[in-house]
Amino acid sequence: MKGIDLTGKTALVTGGNIGIGRAAALALAECGADVAVTYFAHDGTDTQATIERLGRKGIATKLDATASAEVNRTVAALAEQLGGHIDILFNNAGGLVGRAPLAEMSDDLFARVFAVNVTSAFYVTRATLAFMDRGWGRIIFNGSVAGHHGGGNGAAAYAATKGAIHTLTRGLAKEVASQGITVNAVAPGFIVDTPFHATFTAPDAQDASIAQTALKRAGEHSDLAGAIIYLASDLAAYLTGEIIEINGGSWFV
């Protein structure tokens, strides 16, 4: 993380307890930011402790990001603990939820996929913007290569949510540019040890995804973390409304 200095900045990472979110939270702390992470199904206190061992302020709190009022309360409380402002937001919370062909998908599953991946990002971003008020801000969404190519079997609804995230990124970038806030997204391909792949993607399908990449390897959490700290820094000051493709050459836009 040499060369990127986020000293004096504060960051909020949703789903920051495991996987990509944890890697991003620790990378931000290594660069000097104080970092709050939220979690839902997996406790985040270990991530908090690691941030503190890096010499930064770390906060971890449980959050149902699909609950509007709870998001508003939690973001306000975290902003207060971070000194009254949030400079960097990484909207990472989300997941596949479940695989099902659309012809067999229930109303509840379809609604849940959108709530977890799109509505939650809307709630957290809206709440955070009230505290991103120092004429400088970075909002980063976690998209997916699925938002381009439609995803794997039974993942059309998930892919649709990631397409929505990509479009939300571009639209929001226009809205907040005058406030000194940039808005970008990362769009990962197959990332090893991602919880939903471990649960919903068979080993042979994982191997096939790796074989389709030009680099012939799975992505790692650190591959995403490097892009996120770049987008969070002044190195990316003239970059907004962009989707950064991190897929090892499995998909070219």
Contacts in CASP RR format, 6 or more apart in sequence:
PFRMAT RR
TARGET T0000
AUTHOR 0000-0000-0000
METHOD contacts of the structure
MODEL  1
MKGIDLTGKTALVTGGNIGIGRAAALALAECGADVAVTYFAHDGTDTQAT
IERLGRKGIATKLDATASAEVNRTVAALAEQLGGHIDILFNNAGGLVGRA
PLAEMSDDLFARVFAVNVTSAFYVTRATLAFMDRGWGRIIFNGSVAGHHG
GGNGAAAYAATKGAIHTLTRGLAKEVASQGITVNAVAPGFIVDTPFHATF
TAPDAQDASIAQTALKRAGEHSDLAGAIIYLASDLAAYLTGEIIEINGGS
WFV
1 27 0 8 1.000
1 30 0 8 1.000
1 31 0 8 1.000
1 226 0 8 1.000
1 229 0 8 1.000
4 31 0 8 1.000
4 229 0 8 1.000
4 230 0 8 1.000
4 232 0 8 1.000
4 233 0 8 1.000
4 235 0 8 1.000
5 31 0 8 1.000
5 32 0 8 1.000
5 233 0 8 1.000
6 28 0 8 1.000
6 31 0 8 1.000
6 32 0 8 1.000
6 33 0 8 1.000
6 88 0 8 1.000
6 229 0 8 1.000
6 232 0 8 1.000
6 233 0 8 1.000
7 31 0 8 1.000
7 32 0 8 1.000
7 33 0 8 1.000
8 32 0 8 1.000
8 33 0 8 1.000
8 34 0 8 1.000
8 87 0 8 1.000
9 32 0 8 1.000
9 33 0 8 1.000
9 34 0 8 1.000
9 87 0 8 1.000
9 88 0 8 1.000
9 232 0 8 1.000
10 33 0 8 1.000
10 34 0 8 1.000
10 35 0 8 1.000
10 36 0 8 1.000
10 82 0 8 1.000
10 83 0 8 1.000
10 85 0 8 1.000
10 86 0 8 1.000
10 87 0 8 1.000
10 88 0 8 1.000
11 25 0 8 1.000
11 28 0 8 1.000
11 33 0 8 1.000
11 34 0 8 1.000
11 35 0 8 1.000
11 36 0 8 1.000
11 86 0 8 1.000
11 87 0 8 1.000
11 88 0 8 1.000
11 89 0 8 1.000
11 90 0 8 1.000
11 232 0 8 1.000
12 35 0 8 1.000
12 36 0 8 1.000
12 37 0 8 1.000
12 38 0 8 1.000
12 75 0 8 1.000
12 78 0 8 1.000
12 82 0 8 1.000
12 86 0 8 1.000
12 88 0 8 1.000
12 89 0 8 1.000
12 90 0 8 1.000
12 124 0 8 1.000
12 128 0 8 1.000
13 21 0 8 1.000
13 24 0 8 1.000
13 25 0 8 1.000
13 28 0 8 1.000
13 35 0 8 1.000
13 36 0 8 1.000
13 37 0 8 1.000
13 38 0 8 1.000
13 89 0 8 1.000
13 90 0 8 1.000
13 92 0 8 1.000
14 37 0 8 1.000
14 38 0 8 1.000
14 63 0 8 1.000
14 65 0 8 1.000
14 90 0 8 1.000
14 91 0 8 1.000
14 92 0 8 1.000
14 93 0 8 1.000
14 120 0 8 1.000
14 124 0 8 1.000
15 21 0 8 1.000
15 37 0 8 1.000
15 38 0 8 1.000
15 39 0 8 1.000
15 40 0 8 1.000
15 92 0 8 1.000
15 93 0 8 1.000
15 94 0 8 1.000
16 22 0 8 1.000
16 24 0 8 1.000
16 25 0 8 1.000
16 37 0 8 1.000
16 38 0 8 1.000
16 39 0 8 1.000
16 44 0 8 1.000
16 47 0 8 1.000
16 92 0 8 1.000
16 93 0 8 1.000
17 37 0 8 1.000
17 39 0 8 1.000
17 42 0 8 1.000
17 43 0 8 1.000
17 44 0 8 1.000
17 46 0 8 1.000
17 47 0 8 1.000
17 60 0 8 1.000
18 39 0 8 1.000
18 42 0 8 1.000
18 195 0 8 1.000
19 193 0 8 1.000
19 194 0 8 1.000
19 195 0 8 1.000
19 221 0 8 1.000
20 92 0 8 1.000
20 142 0 8 1.000
20 188 0 8 1.000
20 191 0 8 1.000
20 194 0 8 1.000
20 221 0 8 1.000
20 224 0 8 1.000
20 225 0 8 1.000
21 37 0 8 1.000
21 90 0 8 1.000
21 92 0 8 1.000
21 221 0 8 1.000
22 37 0 8 1.000
22 47 0 8 1.000
22 221 0 8 1.000
23 221 0 8 1.000
23 222 0 8 1.000
23 224 0 8 1.000
23 225 0 8 1.000
24 90 0 8 1.000
24 92 0 8 1.000
24 224 0 8 1.000
24 225 0 8 1.000
24 228 0 8 1.000
24 229 0 8 1.000
25 35 0 8 1.000
25 37 0 8 1.000
25 47 0 8 1.000
25 51 0 8 1.000
25 90 0 8 1.000
26 47 0 8 1.000
26 50 0 8 1.000
26 51 0 8 1.000
26 54 0 8 1.000
26 225 0 8 1.000
27 222 0 8 1.000
27 225 0 8 1.000
27 226 0 8 1.000
27 228 0 8 1.000
27 229 0 8 1.000
28 35 0 8 1.000
28 88 0 8 1.000
28 90 0 8 1.000
28 228 0 8 1.000
28 229 0 8 1.000
28 232 0 8 1.000
29 35 0 8 1.000
29 50 0 8 1.000
29 51 0 8 1.000
29 54 0 8 1.000
29 55 0 8 1.000
29 56 0 8 1.000
29 58 0 8 1.000
30 54 0 8 1.000
31 229 0 8 1.000
31 232 0 8 1.000
31 233 0 8 1.000
32 54 0 8 1.000
32 56 0 8 1.000
33 56 0 8 1.000
33 87 0 8 1.000
33 88 0 8 1.000
33 232 0 8 1.000
34 56 0 8 1.000
34 57 0 8 1.000
34 58 0 8 1.000
34 82 0 8 1.000
35 51 0 8 1.000
35 56 0 8 1.000
35 57 0 8 1.000
35 58 0 8 1.000
35 59 0 8 1.000
36 58 0 8 1.000
36 59 0 8 1.000
36 60 0 8 1.000
36 61 0 8 1.000
36 78 0 8 1.000
36 81 0 8 1.000
36 82 0 8 1.000
36 86 0 8 1.000
37 44 0 8 1.000
37 47 0 8 1.000
37 48 0 8 1.000
37 51 0 8 1.000
37 58 0 8 1.000
37 59 0 8 1.000
37 60 0 8 1.000
37 61 0 8 1.000
38 60 0 8 1.000
38 61 0 8 1.000
38 62 0 8 1.000
38 63 0 8 1.000
38 65 0 8 1.000
38 74 0 8 1.000
38 78 0 8 1.000
38 93 0 8 1.000
39 60 0 8 1.000
39 61 0 8 1.000
39 62 0 8 1.000
39 63 0 8 1.000
40 62 0 8 1.000
40 63 0 8 1.000
40 64 0 8 1.000
40 65 0 8 1.000
40 93 0 8 1.000
43 60 0 8 1.000
44 60 0 8 1.000
45 60 0 8 1.000
47 60 0 8 1.000
48 58 0 8 1.000
48 59 0 8 1.000
48 60 0 8 1.000
51 57 0 8 1.000
51 58 0 8 1.000
52 58 0 8 1.000
57 81 0 8 1.000
57 82 0 8 1.000
59 78 0 8 1.000
59 81 0 8 1.000
59 82 0 8 1.000
61 74 0 8 1.000
61 77 0 8 1.000
61 78 0 8 1.000
63 70 0 8 1.000
63 71 0 8 1.000
63 74 0 8 1.000
64 70 0 8 1.000
65 71 0 8 1.000
65 93 0 8 1.000
65 116 0 8 1.000
65 120 0 8 1.000
65 121 0 8 1.000
65 123 0 8 1.000
65 124 0 8 1.000
66 115 0 8 1.000
66 116 0 8 1.000
66 119 0 8 1.000
66 120 0 8 1.000
66 123 0 8 1.000
67 123 0 8 1.000
68 123 0 8 1.000
71 120 0 8 1.000
71 123 0 8 1.000
71 124 0 8 1.000
71 127 0 8 1.000
72 123 0 8 1.000
72 127 0 8 1.000
75 86 0 8 1.000
75 124 0 8 1.000
75 127 0 8 1.000
75 128 0 8 1.000
75 130 0 8 1.000
75 131 0 8 1.000
76 127 0 8 1.000
76 130 0 8 1.000
76 131 0 8 1.000
78 86 0 8 1.000
79 85 0 8 1.000
79 86 0 8 1.000
79 128 0 8 1.000
79 130 0 8 1.000
79 131 0 8 1.000
84 131 0 8 1.000
85 131 0 8 1.000
85 132 0 8 1.000
85 133 0 8 1.000
85 134 0 8 1.000
86 128 0 8 1.000
86 131 0 8 1.000
86 132 0 8 1.000
87 132 0 8 1.000
87 134 0 8 1.000
87 136 0 8 1.000
87 137 0 8 1.000
87 138 0 8 1.000
88 137 0 8 1.000
88 138 0 8 1.000
88 139 0 8 1.000
88 140 0 8 1.000
88 232 0 8 1.000
89 124 0 8 1.000
89 125 0 8 1.000
89 128 0 8 1.000
89 132 0 8 1.000
89 138 0 8 1.000
89 139 0 8 1.000
89 140 0 8 1.000
90 140 0 8 1.000
90 142 0 8 1.000
90 228 0 8 1.000
90 232 0 8 1.000
91 120 0 8 1.000
91 121 0 8 1.000
91 124 0 8 1.000
91 125 0 8 1.000
91 139 0 8 1.000
91 140 0 8 1.000
91 141 0 8 1.000
91 142 0 8 1.000
92 142 0 8 1.000
93 116 0 8 1.000
93 120 0 8 1.000
93 121 0 8 1.000
93 124 0 8 1.000
94 116 0 8 1.000
94 117 0 8 1.000
94 120 0 8 1.000
94 142 0 8 1.000
95 116 0 8 1.000
95 117 0 8 1.000
95 158 0 8 1.000
95 195 0 8 1.000
95 196 0 8 1.000
96 113 0 8 1.000
96 155 0 8 1.000
96 158 0 8 1.000
96 196 0 8 1.000
96 199 0 8 1.000
96 200 0 8 1.000
97 109 0 8 1.000
97 112 0 8 1.000
97 113 0 8 1.000
97 116 0 8 1.000
97 158 0 8 1.000
98 109 0 8 1.000
98 113 0 8 1.000
98 158 0 8 1.000
98 200 0 8 1.000
99 153 0 8 1.000
99 154 0 8 1.000
99 155 0 8 1.000
99 200 0 8 1.000
100 106 0 8 1.000
100 109 0 8 1.000
100 154 0 8 1.000
100 157 0 8 1.000
101 153 0 8 1.000
101 154 0 8 1.000
101 156 0 8 1.000
102 154 0 8 1.000
102 156 0 8 1.000
102 157 0 8 1.000
105 157 0 8 1.000
109 157 0 8 1.000
110 157 0 8 1.000
113 157 0 8 1.000
113 158 0 8 1.000
113 161 0 8 1.000
114 157 0 8 1.000
114 160 0 8 1.000
114 161 0 8 1.000
114 164 0 8 1.000
116 161 0 8 1.000
117 158 0 8 1.000
117 161 0 8 1.000
117 162 0 8 1.000
117 164 0 8 1.000
117 165 0 8 1.000
118 161 0 8 1.000
118 164 0 8 1.000
118 165 0 8 1.000
118 168 0 8 1.000
121 141 0 8 1.000
121 165 0 8 1.000
121 168 0 8 1.000
122 168 0 8 1.000
125 139 0 8 1.000
125 172 0 8 1.000
128 139 0 8 1.000
129 176 0 8 1.000
129 181 0 8 1.000
132 139 0 8 1.000
132 179 0 8 1.000
132 181 0 8 1.000
133 179 0 8 1.000
135 179 0 8 1.000
135 180 0 8 1.000
135 181 0 8 1.000
136 180 0 8 1.000
136 181 0 8 1.000
137 179 0 8 1.000
137 180 0 8 1.000
137 181 0 8 1.000
137 182 0 8 1.000
138 181 0 8 1.000
138 182 0 8 1.000
138 231 0 8 1.000
138 232 0 8 1.000
138 236 0 8 1.000
139 172 0 8 1.000
139 176 0 8 1.000
139 181 0 8 1.000
139 182 0 8 1.000
139 183 0 8 1.000
139 184 0 8 1.000
140 183 0 8 1.000
140 184 0 8 1.000
140 185 0 8 1.000
140 186 0 8 1.000
140 228 0 8 1.000
140 231 0 8 1.000
140 232 0 8 1.000
141 165 0 8 1.000
141 166 0 8 1.000
141 168 0 8 1.000
141 169 0 8 1.000
141 183 0 8 1.000
141 184 0 8 1.000
141 185 0 8 1.000
141 186 0 8 1.000
142 165 0 8 1.000
142 185 0 8 1.000
142 186 0 8 1.000
142 188 0 8 1.000
143 162 0 8 1.000
143 163 0 8 1.000
143 165 0 8 1.000
143 166 0 8 1.000
143 185 0 8 1.000
143 186 0 8 1.000
143 187 0 8 1.000
143 188 0 8 1.000
143 243 0 8 1.000
144 151 0 8 1.000
144 158 0 8 1.000
144 159 0 8 1.000
144 162 0 8 1.000
144 165 0 8 1.000
144 187 0 8 1.000
144 188 0 8 1.000
144 189 0 8 1.000
145 151 0 8 1.000
145 187 0 8 1.000
145 188 0 8 1.000
145 189 0 8 1.000
145 245 0 8 1.000
145 247 0 8 1.000
145 250 0 8 1.000
145 251 0 8 1.000
146 152 0 8 1.000
146 155 0 8 1.000
146 158 0 8 1.000
146 159 0 8 1.000
146 162 0 8 1.000
146 189 0 8 1.000
147 159 0 8 1.000
147 160 0 8 1.000
147 162 0 8 1.000
147 163 0 8 1.000
147 165 0 8 1.000
147 166 0 8 1.000
147 187 0 8 1.000
148 163 0 8 1.000
148 187 0 8 1.000
148 251 0 8 1.000
148 253 0 8 1.000
149 159 0 8 1.000
149 251 0 8 1.000
150 156 0 8 1.000
150 159 0 8 1.000
150 160 0 8 1.000
151 158 0 8 1.000
151 159 0 8 1.000
152 159 0 8 1.000
162 187 0 8 1.000
165 185 0 8 1.000
166 185 0 8 1.000
166 187 0 8 1.000
166 243 0 8 1.000
169 183 0 8 1.000
169 184 0 8 1.000
169 185 0 8 1.000
169 241 0 8 1.000
169 242 0 8 1.000
169 243 0 8 1.000
170 241 0 8 1.000
171 183 0 8 1.000
171 241 0 8 1.000
172 183 0 8 1.000
173 182 0 8 1.000
173 183 0 8 1.000
173 184 0 8 1.000
173 240 0 8 1.000
173 241 0 8 1.000
174 241 0 8 1.000
176 183 0 8 1.000
177 240 0 8 1.000
182 231 0 8 1.000
182 236 0 8 1.000
182 237 0 8 1.000
182 239 0 8 1.000
182 240 0 8 1.000
182 241 0 8 1.000
183 240 0 8 1.000
183 241 0 8 1.000
184 231 0 8 1.000
184 236 0 8 1.000
184 239 0 8 1.000
184 240 0 8 1.000
184 241 0 8 1.000
184 242 0 8 1.000
184 243 0 8 1.000
184 244 0 8 1.000
185 241 0 8 1.000
185 242 0 8 1.000
185 243 0 8 1.000
185 244 0 8 1.000
186 224 0 8 1.000
186 227 0 8 1.000
186 228 0 8 1.000
186 231 0 8 1.000
186 243 0 8 1.000
186 244 0 8 1.000
186 246 0 8 1.000
187 243 0 8 1.000
187 244 0 8 1.000
187 245 0 8 1.000
187 246 0 8 1.000
187 247 0 8 1.000
188 219 0 8 1.000
188 223 0 8 1.000
188 224 0 8 1.000
188 246 0 8 1.000
188 247 0 8 1.000
189 209 0 8 1.000
189 219 0 8 1.000
189 246 0 8 1.000
189 247 0 8 1.000
189 248 0 8 1.000
189 250 0 8 1.000
189 251 0 8 1.000
190 197 0 8 1.000
190 206 0 8 1.000
190 209 0 8 1.000
190 210 0 8 1.000
190 213 0 8 1.000
190 218 0 8 1.000
190 219 0 8 1.000
190 247 0 8 1.000
190 250 0 8 1.000
191 197 0 8 1.000
191 218 0 8 1.000
191 219 0 8 1.000
191 220 0 8 1.000
191 221 0 8 1.000
191 223 0 8 1.000
191 224 0 8 1.000
192 218 0 8 1.000
192 219 0 8 1.000
192 220 0 8 1.000
193 221 0 8 1.000
197 206 0 8 1.000
201 209 0 8 1.000
206 218 0 8 1.000
209 218 0 8 1.000
209 250 0 8 1.000
210 216 0 8 1.000
210 217 0 8 1.000
210 218 0 8 1.000
212 250 0 8 1.000
213 247 0 8 1.000
213 248 0 8 1.000
213 249 0 8 1.000
213 250 0 8 1.000
214 248 0 8 1.000
214 249 0 8 1.000
214 250 0 8 1.000
215 248 0 8 1.000
215 249 0 8 1.000
217 248 0 8 1.000
219 246 0 8 1.000
219 248 0 8 1.000
223 246 0 8 1.000
224 246 0 8 1.000
227 244 0 8 1.000
227 246 0 8 1.000
230 236 0 8 1.000
231 239 0 8 1.000
231 244 0 8 1.000
243 253 0 8 1.000
245 251 0 8 1.000
245 252 0 8 1.000
245 253 0 8 1.000
END
